[in-house]
Amino acid sequence: MGRAGGQPLAERVAGRLAGMSPLATEVLCGTVEGSPVLGGGLVTALDAARRELFTPR
């Protein structure tokens, strides 16, 4: 979503965030290629499976 919305989305999010938070926050467009959320989910699932299978009880 971050890459798809580009700079216009980043500017809108930054504007809303500035009105909600007293902290200055930089909002940038996403630059990650591929499916990082899917990849992170896969790594998390594999870690959980390995822990379940290979941790002594």
C-alpha positions in Angstrom: 0.0 0.0 0.0 2.9 2.4 0.8 4.5 2.0 -2.6 1.1 2.0 -4.4 0.0 5.3 -2.8 3.4 6.9 -3.4 4.3 10.4 -2.4 0.6 11.7 -2.3 -0.3 9.1 0.2 2.8 9.8 2.3 1.9 13.5 2.4 -1.7 12.8 3.5 -0.5 10.4 6.2 2.1 12.9 7.4 -0.6 15.6 7.6 -3.0 13.5 9.6 -0.2 12.3 11.9 0.9 15.8 12.6 -2.6 16.7 13.8 -2.7 13.6 16.1 0.8 13.5 17.6 3.0 16.1 19.3 6.1 14.4 17.9 7.5 15.3 14.6 7.4 12.1 12.4 8.9 11.7 9.0 6.6 9.6 6.6 8.2 8.2 3.5 7.1 6.0 0.6 7.8 2.3 0.8 10.7 1.0 -1.3 10.7 -2.7 -0.5 10.2 -4.9 -3.6 8.2 -8.2 -3.6 5.9 -9.3 -0.7 7.7 -8.4 2.6 4.6 -9.0 4.7 4.2 -12.5 3.3 7.9 -13.2 3.7 7.8 -12.0 7.3 4.8 -14.2 8.0 6.6 -17.2 6.5 9.7 -16.6 8.6 7.6 -16.3 11.8 5.7 -19.5 11.0 8.9 -21.4 10.3 10.5 -20.2 13.6 7.4 -21.3 15.5 7.3 -24.7 13.9 11.1 -25.3 14.5 10.6 -24.2 18.2 7.7 -26.6 18.6 9.4 -29.5 16.9 13.0 -29.2 18.2 12.7 -27.7 21.7 13.1 -30.4 24.4 10.3 -30.7 26.8 
